[in-house]
């Protein structure tokens, strides 16, 4: 991050750039809007708030839809025919509404999520008409709470959108969160520094029931970003010091039960939390280098010094956000603050999944939705027709144990039966949301609105996964995050509409080679205790474990909805494809013929029915197919990254006719 205003404006544009900016900000070399393959778990849309330049009145809101892969850069302006205002700082989706905090304009823009239309522009003014300069927003039940630089927190009724209360806190509040029926407000004091008062060093505690400040907790000079821990009893805050270039900023934890403060020996300017993991961003002014760490909040230890493991470079990290539905980490790149920035999505292992380019000027906050909007600019007729080209039913979902099992990525919620899991898997398939198959043998079977014809010499269907290439491997081979799955097909010969006919494997590049083991079998055993590693044993006399890791701490990696205490899978095992290179695990792609093996944009994610073979390896001529089955074909533990597990987003009929 390049030097910005020293005291307060960590994620607010410096005034000095005003004089170097122009109206046309897109002066980077041309790049395509989308790089990689944007797929996500249970996520329909994301919104990126771009704050623009101070006093330029050019804040914007970008919307990206995962369903149709469409980006609308200036979404709010396109629908409402006006801008958001000057220097937008915060963004949130709550109760069917989108809230945008616009600092210099001193407004809260409330937008109807479904249509994108403005519902109200709330003026944040004092009794004498001066600006409060709002900064951040938090929610509790039917109320929204906005902290402002004038030393106040404003309460807004989320139904009437009327201001129904204001309370005083510390100097120049610069962050707010809710924990344990209380508001925690970081008091920076940054605007008072030049007057000689010095920065503030406290966090105000406001009782929500009485809407009164009941305590001030000393945490360190110039506190800013503040986030509630997921355990219900902690709050985390970044303190930025009186002189950011001196580097006396720090990361602190507040115990909400005792008001005690723990200081960690971690330099942090911005951060995001996902369960027990915090992603800490820091910039070293003396060396002019930035870093992003993965930090375990439970142990108080750094998990990885460098979160990004694939060599991806980010010029000027500007915002860091975690998708609550997938755990993926989104980092915005502001470049030199005067050109449109980019949004990069990384998985929890620090590997780039995709990027959205030129999304807006100085993108800071990202909000995610599991539901899709429907504004006037959206034409859903074509989308509805095109949806018939994709698989629309999950007939079988039997994952093997793995780090994503018993999470939303495996279509599971606490208490779900096998039938409910199957229903949820079908919902996810229709939404084109990632479904994990777990370790070796984990299986999914899908059906289609109409049969897929076999057209000689052409690709007939495509399996969408989330494999990526890593161009930094330096080996010349195609490596990245390949987790190959074997694909089988079946025709509904008996015309009963269910997948009970014979299955045929589509022979991939490794078929019949020494890189595969046919007639492989593996048995997984329910762990005792439930949160232990999952033991496995195969028919080659080998055994091992599906090991737990710090990134996924659900109660068990063994499918909770499966009643049996052991599960056995049969199939063909491919040779291990992942290699540790330095501190990075690289999953090398097999040439062709496997699911989740190459990125969706390549032809190698497509399949030909002509390659079907029977159990004896003899070619089978099928005029069409009705069902596709996929299973994880590698049994490999790749250290802190976890097990190899094939992921499926959807299967597309490439010959669909309207």
C-alpha positions as CSV (number, residue, x, y, z in Angstrom):
1,X,0.0,0.0,0.0
2,X,1.4,3.4,-0.9
3,X,1.5,6.3,1.5
4,X,-1.9,7.7,2.3
5,X,-3.2,10.2,4.9
6,X,-1.3,9.3,8.1
7,X,-3.9,9.1,10.8
8,X,-7.4,8.2,9.8
9,X,-7.9,7.5,6.1
10,X,-6.7,3.9,6.0
11,X,-9.3,3.0,3.4
12,X,-10.3,6.5,2.3
13,X,-8.6,8.2,-0.6
14,X,-6.0,10.8,0.1
15,X,-6.8,14.4,-0.8
16,X,-3.5,14.9,-2.6
17,X,-4.6,12.6,-5.4
18,X,-7.5,14.9,-6.2
19,X,-5.2,17.1,-8.2
20,X,-3.8,14.2,-10.3
21,X,-7.1,12.6,-11.2
22,X,-9.2,12.9,-14.3
23,X,-12.7,11.8,-15.2
24,X,-11.6,8.9,-17.4
25,X,-9.9,6.5,-14.9
26,X,-9.5,3.4,-17.0
27,X,-5.9,4.0,-18.2
28,X,-4.5,0.6,-17.4
29,X,-3.6,-1.7,-20.3
30,X,-6.7,-3.4,-21.6
31,X,-7.5,-6.7,-19.8
32,X,-10.6,-8.8,-20.2
33,X,-13.3,-8.2,-17.5
34,X,-13.0,-11.7,-16.1
35,X,-9.9,-13.9,-15.7
36,X,-10.2,-17.5,-14.6
37,X,-13.5,-19.2,-13.9
38,X,-15.7,-17.4,-11.3
39,X,-17.5,-20.2,-9.4
40,X,-18.6,-20.0,-5.8
41,X,-20.3,-22.0,-3.0
42,X,-23.9,-20.9,-2.3
43,X,-23.2,-17.4,-3.7
44,X,-25.5,-15.9,-6.3
45,X,-24.1,-12.4,-6.4
46,X,-21.4,-10.1,-5.0
47,X,-21.3,-6.4,-4.8
48,X,-18.2,-4.3,-4.7
49,X,-18.2,-0.7,-3.3
50,X,-15.7,1.6,-5.0
51,X,-15.1,4.8,-3.0
52,X,-13.8,6.9,-5.9
53,X,-11.7,10.1,-5.3
54,X,-12.2,12.6,-2.5
55,X,-14.4,15.5,-3.6
56,X,-14.9,14.0,-7.1
57,X,-18.4,12.6,-6.3
58,X,-17.7,9.4,-8.2
59,X,-18.3,6.5,-5.8
60,X,-19.8,3.5,-7.5
61,X,-21.3,0.1,-6.8
62,X,-20.5,-3.0,-8.9
63,X,-22.6,-6.1,-9.1
64,X,-21.4,-9.5,-10.4
65,X,-23.8,-12.4,-10.9
66,X,-22.3,-15.9,-10.7
67,X,-25.3,-17.4,-12.6
68,X,-24.8,-15.6,-15.9
69,X,-21.2,-14.4,-15.2
70,X,-22.3,-10.8,-15.8
71,X,-20.6,-7.7,-14.3
72,X,-22.4,-4.4,-14.1
73,X,-19.8,-1.9,-13.1
74,X,-21.9,1.1,-12.2
75,X,-24.9,-0.8,-11.0
76,X,-26.5,1.9,-8.8
77,X,-26.1,4.6,-11.4
78,X,-27.4,2.4,-14.2
79,X,-30.7,1.8,-12.4
80,X,-31.2,5.1,-10.5
81,X,-29.6,7.5,-13.0
82,X,-27.5,9.2,-10.4
83,X,-24.4,8.6,-8.4
84,X,-23.9,7.4,-4.9
85,X,-22.0,10.5,-3.8
86,X,-18.6,11.4,-2.5
87,X,-16.3,8.8,-0.9
88,X,-18.3,5.7,0.0
89,X,-16.8,3.8,2.9
90,X,-18.9,0.9,3.8
91,X,-21.4,-1.6,2.3
92,X,-23.7,-4.2,3.8
93,X,-26.7,-6.3,2.8
94,X,-29.3,-6.8,5.5
95,X,-33.0,-7.7,5.5
96,X,-33.6,-7.4,1.8
97,X,-31.8,-4.1,1.5
98,X,-28.4,-2.8,0.5
99,X,-26.9,-0.1,2.7
100,X,-24.1,2.2,1.5
101,X,-22.3,4.6,3.8
102,X,-21.1,7.7,1.9
103,X,-18.7,9.6,4.1
104,X,-18.1,13.0,2.5
105,X,-21.7,13.3,1.2
106,X,-22.8,12.4,4.8
107,X,-25.6,10.0,3.6
108,X,-26.7,6.4,4.1
109,X,-28.0,5.2,0.7
110,X,-30.6,2.4,1.2
111,X,-31.3,0.3,-1.9
112,X,-33.9,-2.4,-2.5
113,X,-31.9,-5.6,-3.0
114,X,-34.4,-7.2,-5.4
115,X,-34.7,-4.3,-7.9
116,X,-31.6,-2.1,-7.2
117,X,-33.9,1.0,-6.8
118,X,-33.0,3.5,-4.2
119,X,-35.5,3.4,-1.3
120,X,-34.2,6.3,0.6
121,X,-31.1,8.6,0.9
122,X,-30.8,9.2,4.7
123,X,-29.1,12.5,5.5
124,X,-26.7,12.2,8.4
125,X,-26.8,15.7,9.8
126,X,-26.5,17.3,13.2
127,X,-29.2,19.5,14.7
128,X,-27.4,22.6,13.3
129,X,-27.3,21.0,9.8
130,X,-23.6,20.1,9.7
131,X,-22.3,16.8,8.4
132,X,-21.8,13.9,10.8
133,X,-19.5,12.2,8.2
134,X,-20.6,8.6,8.7
135,X,-18.1,5.8,8.4
136,X,-19.3,2.3,9.1
137,X,-22.5,0.3,9.8
138,X,-23.6,-2.6,11.9
139,X,-26.9,-4.4,12.5
140,X,-28.8,-5.9,15.3
141,X,-32.4,-7.2,14.9
142,X,-34.5,-4.5,13.3
143,X,-32.0,-1.7,13.8
144,X,-28.9,-0.4,11.9
145,X,-26.2,1.5,13.7
146,X,-23.9,4.0,12.0
147,X,-20.8,5.4,13.6
148,X,-19.7,8.9,12.4
149,X,-16.7,11.1,12.7
150,X,-18.6,13.6,14.8
151,X,-18.4,11.3,17.8
152,X,-21.8,9.7,17.5
153,X,-23.6,6.5,16.7
154,X,-26.9,6.9,14.9
155,X,-29.7,4.3,15.2
156,X,-31.9,3.7,12.1
157,X,-35.1,1.6,12.0
158,X,-34.6,-0.9,9.2
159,X,-38.4,-1.0,8.5
160,X,-39.3,2.7,8.4
161,X,-35.7,3.8,7.5
162,X,-36.2,6.7,10.0
163,X,-33.5,7.8,12.5
164,X,-34.8,7.0,15.9
165,X,-31.8,7.7,18.1
166,X,-28.3,9.2,18.4
167,X,-25.8,8.5,21.2
168,X,-22.3,9.9,21.9
169,X,-19.2,7.8,22.0
170,X,-15.5,8.7,21.7
171,X,-13.6,10.9,19.2
172,X,-13.9,10.3,15.5
173,X,-15.3,6.7,15.5
174,X,-13.8,4.6,12.8
175,X,-15.3,1.2,13.2
176,X,-18.3,-0.6,14.7
177,X,-19.5,-4.1,15.4
178,X,-22.1,-6.0,17.4
179,X,-21.3,-8.6,20.0
180,X,-23.2,-10.0,23.0
181,X,-26.0,-7.4,22.9
182,X,-23.6,-4.5,22.8
183,X,-22.0,-2.2,20.2
184,X,-18.2,-1.9,20.1
185,X,-17.1,1.3,18.5
186,X,-13.4,2.1,17.8
187,X,-12.6,5.7,18.7
188,X,-9.7,6.9,16.5
189,X,-9.3,10.5,17.3
190,X,-7.4,10.9,14.1
191,X,-9.1,14.2,13.0
192,X,-8.0,15.8,16.3
193,X,-4.4,15.0,15.9
194,X,-3.4,18.1,14.0
195,X,-5.1,20.2,16.8
196,X,-2.7,18.8,19.3
197,X,-5.1,16.6,21.2
198,X,-3.5,13.4,19.9
199,X,-5.3,10.3,18.8
200,X,-7.9,8.5,20.9
201,X,-7.0,5.0,22.1
202,X,-10.3,3.5,23.2
203,X,-13.2,1.4,22.2
204,X,-16.6,2.5,23.4
205,X,-19.1,-0.2,24.6
206,X,-22.7,0.8,24.0
207,X,-25.5,-1.2,25.6
208,X,-28.0,-1.9,22.8
209,X,-31.1,-2.0,25.1
210,X,-30.5,1.4,26.6
211,X,-28.5,2.8,23.7
212,X,-26.0,4.4,26.1
213,X,-22.2,4.1,26.4
214,X,-21.5,2.0,29.4
215,X,-17.7,1.6,29.2
216,X,-14.5,2.7,27.4
217,X,-11.8,0.1,26.9
218,X,-8.2,1.2,26.2
219,X,-6.8,-0.8,23.3
220,X,-4.0,1.3,21.8
221,X,-3.6,4.5,19.8
222,X,-5.8,5.2,16.8
223,X,-8.0,2.1,16.7
224,X,-9.8,1.5,13.4
225,X,-11.1,-1.8,11.9
226,X,-13.1,-3.7,14.5
227,X,-14.8,-7.1,14.0
228,X,-16.7,-9.4,16.3
229,X,-15.3,-12.9,16.8
230,X,-17.4,-15.8,15.8
231,X,-17.2,-17.3,19.3
232,X,-19.7,-14.7,20.7
233,X,-17.4,-13.4,23.4
234,X,-14.5,-11.6,21.6
235,X,-13.9,-8.5,19.5
236,X,-10.8,-7.9,17.4
237,X,-9.4,-4.4,16.5
238,X,-6.5,-2.9,14.6
239,X,-4.7,0.0,16.3
240,X,-2.8,2.1,13.9
241,X,-0.6,4.4,16.1
242,X,0.0,8.1,15.9
243,X,2.5,7.7,13.0
244,X,1.8,4.9,10.6
245,X,5.2,5.1,9.0
246,X,6.7,4.3,12.4
247,X,4.9,1.0,12.4
248,X,3.5,1.2,15.9
249,X,0.2,-0.4,15.0
250,X,-1.0,-3.7,16.4
251,X,-3.7,-6.4,16.5
252,X,-5.7,-6.7,19.7
253,X,-8.4,-8.9,21.2
254,X,-11.1,-7.7,23.6
255,X,-12.7,-10.2,26.0
256,X,-16.3,-9.1,26.1
257,X,-16.9,-10.8,29.4
258,X,-14.1,-9.2,31.3
259,X,-13.2,-6.2,29.1
260,X,-9.6,-7.5,29.2
261,X,-7.4,-6.7,26.2
262,X,-4.8,-9.0,24.7
263,X,-2.2,-7.6,22.3
264,X,-0.6,-9.8,19.7
265,X,2.8,-9.2,18.2
266,X,1.3,-8.8,14.8
267,X,1.4,-5.6,12.7
268,X,-1.9,-5.2,11.0
269,X,-3.7,-2.4,9.2
270,X,-6.7,-4.2,7.9
271,X,-8.1,-7.7,8.5
272,X,-11.0,-10.1,7.9
273,X,-12.1,-13.1,10.0
274,X,-13.4,-16.5,8.9
275,X,-14.1,-18.7,12.0
276,X,-10.9,-19.2,13.8
277,X,-8.7,-17.7,11.0
278,X,-8.0,-14.1,10.6
279,X,-6.3,-12.7,7.4
280,X,-4.1,-9.8,8.5
281,X,-2.9,-7.2,6.0
282,X,0.2,-5.0,6.7
283,X,2.3,-2.5,4.9
284,X,6.0,-1.9,5.8
285,X,6.8,1.7,4.9
286,X,10.5,1.3,5.4
287,X,10.8,-1.6,2.9
288,X,7.7,-0.6,0.9
289,X,6.4,-4.1,0.9
290,X,3.0,-5.6,1.9
291,X,2.1,-8.9,3.5
292,X,-1.0,-10.9,4.2
293,X,-0.8,-13.5,6.9
294,X,-3.2,-16.3,8.0
295,X,-3.5,-16.1,11.8
296,X,-5.2,-18.6,14.1
297,X,-7.3,-16.7,16.7
298,X,-7.8,-19.7,18.9
299,X,-4.1,-20.4,19.4
300,X,-2.8,-16.9,18.8
301,X,-0.3,-18.2,16.3
302,X,0.5,-17.4,12.7
303,X,-0.6,-20.3,10.4
304,X,1.1,-18.9,7.3
305,X,3.4,-16.0,7.0
306,X,2.4,-15.6,3.4
307,X,-1.3,-16.2,2.8
308,X,-0.9,-16.1,-1.0
309,X,0.9,-19.3,-2.0
310,X,0.8,-19.3,-5.8
311,X,3.0,-16.3,-6.5
312,X,0.1,-14.0,-7.4
313,X,1.3,-10.3,-7.1
314,X,-1.0,-7.5,-5.8
315,X,0.4,-4.0,-6.4
316,X,-1.7,-2.2,-3.7
317,X,-4.0,-4.3,-1.6
318,X,-6.9,-2.0,-0.6
319,X,-9.6,-4.1,0.9
320,X,-9.8,-7.7,2.3
321,X,-13.1,-9.5,2.7
322,X,-14.2,-13.1,3.3
323,X,-17.1,-14.7,1.5
324,X,-19.2,-16.2,4.4
325,X,-20.7,-18.9,2.2
326,X,-17.4,-20.3,0.9
327,X,-14.6,-19.0,3.1
328,X,-12.8,-17.7,0.0
329,X,-10.8,-14.5,0.5
330,X,-11.4,-11.5,-1.7
331,X,-8.6,-8.9,-2.0
332,X,-9.0,-5.6,-4.0
333,X,-6.1,-4.0,-5.8
334,X,-6.2,-0.2,-6.1
335,X,-2.9,0.2,-8.1
336,X,-2.0,3.9,-7.8
337,X,-5.5,5.0,-6.6
338,X,-6.3,7.0,-9.8
339,X,-7.2,4.1,-12.1
340,X,-9.9,1.4,-11.9
341,X,-8.9,-1.4,-9.5
342,X,-9.4,-5.2,-9.6
343,X,-10.9,-7.8,-7.4
344,X,-9.1,-11.1,-6.8
345,X,-10.6,-14.2,-5.2
346,X,-8.3,-16.7,-3.4
347,X,-9.3,-20.0,-1.9
348,X,-8.3,-20.8,1.8
349,X,-5.0,-22.3,0.6
350,X,-4.0,-18.9,-0.9
351,X,-4.4,-19.9,-4.6
352,X,-6.0,-17.5,-7.0
353,X,-9.4,-18.7,-8.3
354,X,-10.4,-15.8,-10.5
355,X,-10.3,-12.1,-10.8
356,X,-12.7,-9.4,-11.9
357,X,-10.8,-6.5,-13.6
358,X,-11.4,-2.8,-13.8
359,X,-14.4,-2.9,-11.4
360,X,-14.2,0.7,-10.2
361,X,-12.1,3.4,-8.7
362,X,-10.5,2.3,-5.3
363,X,-12.7,-0.8,-4.5
364,X,-12.8,-1.4,-0.8
365,X,-15.8,-3.4,0.6
366,X,-17.4,-6.6,-0.8
367,X,-20.8,-7.9,0.1
368,X,-22.1,-11.3,-0.8
369,X,-25.6,-12.7,-1.4
370,X,-26.9,-16.2,-1.7
371,X,-30.0,-14.9,-3.5
372,X,-30.2,-13.3,-6.9
373,X,-31.6,-9.8,-7.5
374,X,-33.9,-9.0,-10.4
375,X,-33.7,-5.4,-11.6
376,X,-34.9,-3.8,-14.8
377,X,-31.6,-4.3,-16.4
378,X,-31.8,-8.0,-16.1
379,X,-33.5,-10.1,-18.8
380,X,-34.2,-13.4,-17.2
381,X,-36.1,-14.9,-20.1
382,X,-32.9,-16.0,-21.9
383,X,-31.3,-17.2,-18.6
384,X,-34.4,-19.3,-17.8
385,X,-34.3,-20.9,-21.3
386,X,-30.5,-21.5,-21.1
387,X,-30.9,-23.2,-17.7
388,X,-32.5,-26.1,-19.5
389,X,-29.1,-26.9,-21.0
390,X,-27.8,-27.8,-17.5
391,X,-28.2,-30.7,-15.2
392,X,-31.3,-30.1,-13.0
393,X,-31.4,-33.1,-10.6
394,X,-29.0,-34.8,-8.2
395,X,-30.0,-38.5,-8.1
396,X,-27.2,-39.6,-5.8
397,X,-24.8,-37.7,-3.6
398,X,-22.5,-39.8,-1.5
399,X,-19.3,-37.9,-0.7
400,X,-16.3,-39.4,1.0
401,X,-15.0,-37.8,4.2
402,X,-13.2,-34.5,3.7
403,X,-12.6,-31.0,5.0
404,X,-15.7,-29.6,3.2
405,X,-18.1,-32.3,4.4
406,X,-20.8,-31.3,6.8
407,X,-20.6,-27.7,5.5
408,X,-22.7,-25.9,2.9
409,X,-20.2,-27.1,0.3
410,X,-21.5,-30.6,0.9
411,X,-25.2,-29.5,0.9
412,X,-25.5,-30.2,4.6
413,X,-27.0,-28.3,7.5
414,X,-27.2,-29.5,11.1
415,X,-29.8,-32.2,11.5
416,X,-30.3,-32.8,7.7
417,X,-31.4,-36.3,6.7
418,X,-30.0,-38.0,3.6
419,X,-33.2,-36.9,1.7
420,X,-32.7,-33.2,2.7
421,X,-29.1,-33.3,1.7
422,X,-30.1,-34.6,-1.7
423,X,-32.7,-31.9,-2.1
424,X,-30.1,-29.2,-1.1
425,X,-27.6,-30.7,-3.5
426,X,-30.2,-30.3,-6.3
427,X,-30.7,-26.7,-5.3
428,X,-27.0,-26.1,-5.4
429,X,-26.7,-27.7,-8.8
430,X,-29.4,-25.5,-10.3
431,X,-27.7,-22.4,-8.8
432,X,-24.3,-23.6,-10.2
433,X,-22.8,-23.6,-6.7
434,X,-19.8,-25.7,-5.8
435,X,-20.4,-29.2,-4.4
436,X,-17.5,-31.1,-2.9
437,X,-17.2,-34.9,-3.3
438,X,-14.6,-35.4,-0.6
439,X,-11.8,-37.9,-0.8
440,X,-11.4,-40.8,-3.1
441,X,-14.6,-42.4,-4.2
442,X,-16.9,-39.5,-3.3
443,X,-19.7,-39.6,-5.9
444,X,-22.4,-37.5,-7.4
445,X,-25.0,-38.6,-10.1
446,X,-27.0,-36.0,-12.0
447,X,-29.8,-35.9,-14.6
448,X,-30.9,-33.5,-17.3
449,X,-34.1,-31.9,-18.7
450,X,-33.5,-33.6,-22.0
451,X,-31.1,-36.3,-23.2
452,X,-27.6,-35.4,-24.4
453,X,-27.0,-36.6,-28.0
454,X,-23.8,-38.2,-29.1
455,X,-22.5,-36.2,-32.1
456,X,-19.6,-37.9,-33.7
457,X,-16.3,-36.0,-33.4
458,X,-17.8,-33.3,-31.1
459,X,-17.7,-32.6,-27.5
460,X,-21.1,-33.5,-26.1
461,X,-21.1,-32.1,-22.5
462,X,-19.1,-30.1,-20.1
463,X,-18.4,-30.6,-16.4
464,X,-17.9,-27.3,-14.6
465,X,-15.5,-27.5,-11.6
466,X,-13.2,-25.0,-9.9
467,X,-9.8,-26.1,-11.2
468,X,-7.3,-23.3,-11.9
469,X,-3.9,-23.0,-13.6
470,X,-0.9,-21.7,-11.7
471,X,1.4,-20.1,-14.3
472,X,4.1,-19.7,-11.8
473,X,5.1,-23.3,-11.5
474,X,8.0,-22.9,-13.8
475,X,8.0,-26.5,-14.9
476,X,6.2,-26.1,-18.3
477,X,3.5,-28.5,-17.2
478,X,0.0,-27.4,-16.5
479,X,-0.3,-27.1,-12.8
480,X,-2.7,-25.4,-10.4
481,X,-5.5,-26.8,-8.3
482,X,-6.5,-29.8,-10.4
483,X,-8.4,-32.5,-8.4
484,X,-9.3,-35.0,-11.0
485,X,-12.6,-37.0,-11.0
486,X,-13.5,-39.9,-13.3
487,X,-16.7,-39.4,-15.4
488,X,-19.2,-42.1,-16.2
489,X,-22.4,-42.0,-18.4
490,X,-25.6,-43.9,-18.6
491,X,-28.5,-44.2,-21.0
492,X,-32.0,-44.7,-19.7
493,X,-32.5,-47.9,-21.8
494,X,-35.5,-49.2,-19.8
495,X,-37.2,-45.8,-20.0
496,X,-38.1,-45.6,-16.3
497,X,-36.6,-42.2,-15.8
498,X,-34.1,-43.2,-13.1
499,X,-30.4,-44.1,-13.3
500,X,-30.6,-47.8,-12.8
501,X,-29.1,-48.9,-16.2
502,X,-25.5,-49.9,-16.9
503,X,-22.8,-47.3,-16.4
504,X,-19.9,-46.7,-18.8
505,X,-16.6,-44.9,-18.0
506,X,-15.4,-42.2,-20.3
507,X,-11.8,-43.2,-21.0
508,X,-9.5,-40.4,-20.1
509,X,-5.8,-39.8,-21.0
510,X,-4.6,-42.2,-18.3
511,X,-6.9,-45.1,-19.2
512,X,-5.0,-48.4,-19.4
513,X,-1.7,-46.7,-18.3
514,X,0.4,-47.4,-15.2
515,X,-0.8,-44.1,-13.8
516,X,-4.1,-45.7,-12.7
517,X,-5.0,-48.6,-10.4
518,X,-8.2,-50.4,-11.5
519,X,-10.5,-52.2,-9.1
520,X,-9.3,-50.0,-6.2
521,X,-11.3,-50.0,-3.0
522,X,-11.1,-47.9,0.1
523,X,-13.0,-47.9,3.4
524,X,-13.4,-44.9,5.7
525,X,-14.3,-45.3,9.4
526,X,-16.3,-42.9,11.5
527,X,-13.9,-41.3,13.9
528,X,-14.1,-41.4,17.7
529,X,-14.3,-38.7,18.9
530,X,-16.3,-37.2,16.0
531,X,-13.8,-34.4,15.5
532,X,-10.9,-36.7,15.1
533,X,-9.0,-37.6,11.9
534,X,-10.9,-40.0,9.7
535,X,-9.1,-43.4,9.3
536,X,-9.1,-45.2,6.0
537,X,-7.9,-48.6,4.8
538,X,-7.6,-49.8,1.2
539,X,-7.5,-53.2,-0.6
540,X,-3.7,-52.8,-1.2
541,X,-3.0,-53.2,2.5
542,X,-2.4,-49.5,3.0
543,X,-4.0,-47.2,5.5
544,X,-4.0,-43.6,6.5
545,X,-6.1,-40.6,7.6
546,X,-8.2,-37.8,6.2
547,X,-6.6,-35.2,8.5
548,X,-8.3,-32.2,10.0
549,X,-6.8,-28.8,9.4
550,X,-7.1,-25.3,10.9
551,X,-9.2,-23.9,8.1
552,X,-12.2,-26.2,8.6
553,X,-13.3,-26.9,12.2
554,X,-16.8,-28.4,11.8
555,X,-17.6,-31.2,14.2
556,X,-16.7,-34.0,11.9
557,X,-15.2,-34.7,8.4
558,X,-17.3,-37.9,8.2
559,X,-20.7,-37.3,6.6
560,X,-23.1,-36.8,9.5
561,X,-26.2,-37.9,7.5
562,X,-24.8,-41.4,6.7
563,X,-25.8,-43.8,9.4
564,X,-23.2,-46.5,8.8
565,X,-20.0,-46.3,10.8
566,X,-17.9,-47.2,7.7
567,X,-18.2,-46.4,4.0
568,X,-16.5,-48.3,1.2
569,X,-16.0,-46.9,-2.3
570,X,-14.8,-48.8,-5.4
571,X,-13.3,-47.4,-8.6
572,X,-10.2,-46.6,-10.5
573,X,-7.5,-44.6,-8.6
574,X,-5.4,-42.2,-10.5
575,X,-1.8,-41.6,-9.5
576,X,-1.2,-38.7,-7.1
577,X,-1.1,-35.5,-9.1
578,X,-0.1,-32.9,-6.4
579,X,3.5,-31.9,-5.7
580,X,4.8,-29.7,-3.0
581,X,7.0,-27.0,-4.5
582,X,8.5,-24.8,-1.7
583,X,5.5,-24.0,0.5
584,X,3.0,-24.4,-2.3
585,X,1.1,-27.5,-3.3
586,X,0.6,-27.7,-7.0
587,X,-2.1,-30.0,-8.4
588,X,-0.9,-31.0,-11.9
589,X,-3.5,-31.6,-14.6
590,X,-3.8,-34.8,-16.4
591,X,-4.0,-34.2,-20.2
592,X,-7.7,-34.7,-20.7
593,X,-10.8,-36.7,-19.8
594,X,-11.3,-35.9,-16.1
595,X,-13.6,-33.6,-14.2
596,X,-12.2,-30.6,-12.1
597,X,-8.9,-31.2,-13.9
598,X,-8.7,-28.2,-16.2
599,X,-10.3,-24.7,-15.9
600,X,-13.8,-24.4,-17.2
601,X,-12.7,-22.0,-20.0
602,X,-10.6,-24.7,-21.7
603,X,-11.8,-27.5,-24.0
604,X,-10.4,-30.0,-21.6
605,X,-13.4,-29.5,-19.3
606,X,-15.5,-31.0,-22.1
607,X,-16.3,-34.7,-22.8
608,X,-17.1,-36.9,-25.7
609,X,-19.6,-39.7,-25.3
610,X,-17.7,-41.6,-28.0
611,X,-15.0,-42.4,-25.4
612,X,-17.4,-44.6,-23.4
613,X,-16.1,-48.1,-22.5
614,X,-17.6,-51.0,-20.7
615,X,-16.2,-52.9,-17.7
616,X,-13.9,-54.9,-20.0
617,X,-12.5,-51.8,-21.7
618,X,-14.4,-52.3,-24.9
619,X,-15.8,-49.3,-26.7
620,X,-19.6,-48.7,-26.4
621,X,-21.6,-46.8,-29.0
622,X,-24.3,-44.7,-27.3
623,X,-26.6,-42.5,-29.4
624,X,-27.4,-40.4,-26.3
625,X,-27.1,-40.3,-22.5
626,X,-29.4,-39.3,-19.7
627,X,-27.2,-39.4,-16.6
628,X,-23.7,-38.5,-15.7
629,X,-21.8,-39.8,-12.6
630,X,-18.5,-38.3,-11.3
631,X,-16.3,-39.5,-8.5
632,X,-13.0,-38.3,-6.9
633,X,-10.2,-40.4,-8.5
634,X,-7.2,-39.5,-6.4
635,X,-6.4,-40.6,-2.8
636,X,-3.8,-38.1,-1.7
637,X,-3.2,-36.0,1.4
638,X,-1.5,-32.7,0.5
639,X,-0.4,-31.4,3.9
640,X,-2.0,-28.3,5.3
641,X,-4.0,-28.0,2.1
642,X,-6.1,-31.1,3.0
643,X,-7.1,-34.0,0.8
644,X,-7.6,-34.0,-2.9
645,X,-11.4,-33.7,-3.5
646,X,-13.2,-33.3,-6.8
647,X,-15.6,-30.3,-6.9
648,X,-18.5,-30.1,-9.3
649,X,-20.5,-26.9,-10.1
650,X,-22.8,-28.2,-12.8
651,X,-22.9,-30.3,-16.0
652,X,-23.8,-28.7,-19.3
653,X,-25.5,-30.2,-22.4
654,X,-23.4,-28.7,-25.3
655,X,-26.1,-29.8,-27.8
656,X,-29.1,-28.3,-26.0
657,X,-31.8,-27.1,-28.4
658,X,-34.5,-24.6,-27.4
